[in-house]
Amino acid sequence: SISGSVLTGPSGLTLYTHAGDSATSSTCTGGCASSWPPLTTPAGTTPTAGTGVTGTLATLTRADGSVQVTYNGLPLYGWQGDSKAGDTTGDGVNGFAVAKP
């Protein structure tokens, strides 16, 4: 379980990093990306952080050409098992909820 607040996406659901990724590189494709949907943004747009988020948001281009949002260099994902704001069911399942600093 997570203590404290976590980074959330536009829909209010928890955002995660994936265990197989490294800084500026996403290894989660195919079935992995079905379970861990990448947080994407339209090409040419800059992601903006909400109140209280002090890390750096940026983007990277995935193998399929989509543009994924990163936080402090690591690609961000949702998790198929989360259904409402506050859910963190993906934490520890090859992914880790991103704690707000």
C-alpha positions in Angstrom: 0.0 0.0 0.0 1.1 3.6 -0.6 1.4 6.2 2.0 1.1 9.8 1.1 -0.2 11.2 -2.2 0.6 9.9 -5.6 0.9 11.4 -9.1 -2.3 11.2 -11.0 -3.2 11.7 -14.7 -5.8 13.9 -16.3 -8.6 11.4 -15.3 -7.5 11.4 -11.6 -6.2 7.8 -11.8 -2.8 6.9 -10.3 0.3 7.1 -12.5 3.1 4.5 -12.4 6.6 3.9 -13.7 7.3 0.4 -15.2 10.0 -1.9 -13.8 11.5 -2.7 -17.2 12.0 1.0 -18.3 15.0 3.2 -17.9 15.4 6.9 -18.2 13.9 8.1 -21.5 13.2 4.6 -22.7 9.9 2.6 -22.7 10.1 -1.2 -22.9 6.4 -1.7 -22.3 4.8 -2.5 -25.7 2.2 -5.0 -27.0 0.4 -6.9 -24.2 2.4 -4.9 -21.6 0.9 -1.7 -22.9 -2.6 -3.2 -22.7 -2.1 -3.8 -19.0 -0.1 -0.6 -18.5 -1.6 2.0 -20.9 1.0 4.7 -21.6 0.1 8.2 -20.6 0.3 9.9 -24.0 -0.1 13.4 -25.3 -0.6 14.7 -28.9 2.7 15.3 -30.7 4.0 18.8 -30.4 2.3 19.5 -27.0 4.0 20.0 -23.7 2.6 18.3 -20.6 1.8 20.5 -17.7 2.0 19.5 -14.0 -0.8 20.2 -11.6 -0.4 22.0 -8.2 2.2 20.4 -5.9 4.1 18.5 -8.6 7.7 19.5 -8.4 9.3 16.9 -10.7 10.1 17.5 -14.4 7.5 16.5 -17.0 8.7 15.9 -20.6 8.0 13.4 -23.4 9.6 10.6 -25.4 8.6 9.0 -28.7 7.6 5.4 -28.3 8.4 2.7 -30.8 4.9 3.0 -32.3 5.4 6.7 -32.9 3.1 7.9 -30.0 4.4 10.5 -27.6 4.5 9.4 -24.0 4.7 11.7 -21.0 7.7 11.2 -18.6 8.3 12.3 -15.0 11.9 12.9 -14.0 12.9 11.0 -17.2 10.8 7.9 -16.6 7.8 7.0 -18.8 4.4 7.2 -17.1 1.6 4.6 -17.3 -1.9 3.9 -16.0 -2.8 0.4 -14.7 -5.7 -1.7 -16.0 -6.7 -2.7 -12.5 -7.4 0.8 -11.2 -11.0 2.0 -11.7 -11.3 5.1 -9.5 -9.2 7.9 -8.1 -7.1 6.7 -5.2 -6.7 3.2 -6.4 -3.1 2.0 -6.4 -3.6 -1.7 -7.3 -0.7 -1.8 -9.7 1.9 -0.8 -7.1 4.4 -3.7 -6.9 3.0 -5.5 -10.0 6.0 -4.8 -12.3 5.2 -1.2 -11.8 5.4 1.4 -9.0 3.1 4.2 -8.2 4.8 7.6 -8.4 4.8 9.3 -5.1 4.5 13.1 -5.1 7.6 14.7 -3.5 
